[in-house]
Amino acid sequence: MSTGSLPTTEQASVESELHHELYRSTRVAQVAFSQLSGLLPPGLDPAAAHLLAWLVKKGPARQGELAQSTMLDPSTISRRVGQLVRHGLVERAADPLDGRAVRLVATAAGRELLLRMRDARDAITRDLLADWPEGEVERLTGLLRRYNDAVDGFRRQPPSTTND
């Protein structure tokens, strides 16, 4: 698709359809996630599990880095991290590079909870895609990765300051 010009009707239709399908996919993921929330300890915000998953996958991080990487407001991060710490799923540890700074680290209990949630999520995904040929699942995974990488790259670009 070219940039700087109005999209053709066909391009607008394809883009609109893509956004519609991405929205539907998000809704399906939310429904599946709500089924998994029964695995969470009482009182833990299900959205906090996303932060736990990030910490398990990416490793220890400062709270500001977690906020930036997940595109969440620092006050939201603070509230959810507090819940994770109170439930013993994350701990605060001194940063080995700067003893004054604190890094968030997933605990063994946090990793175990996340493993149980991933197993349950993977079972749901297997059921959803049971009649798909393996090659199509791999292709979908590759395309979604490429799309998400493009979104991440776009998100890191500084905002345009030109007045067109």
Secondary structure, DSSP 8 states (H G I E B T S, - for coil): --SSS---HHHHHHHHHHHHHHHHHHHHHHHHHHHHGGGS-TT--HHHHHHHHHHHHH--B-HHHHHHHHT--HHHHHHHHHHHHHTTSEEEEEETTEEEEEEEEE-HHHHHHHHHHHHHHHHHHHHHTTTS-HHHHHHHHHHHHHHHHHHHHHHHS-------
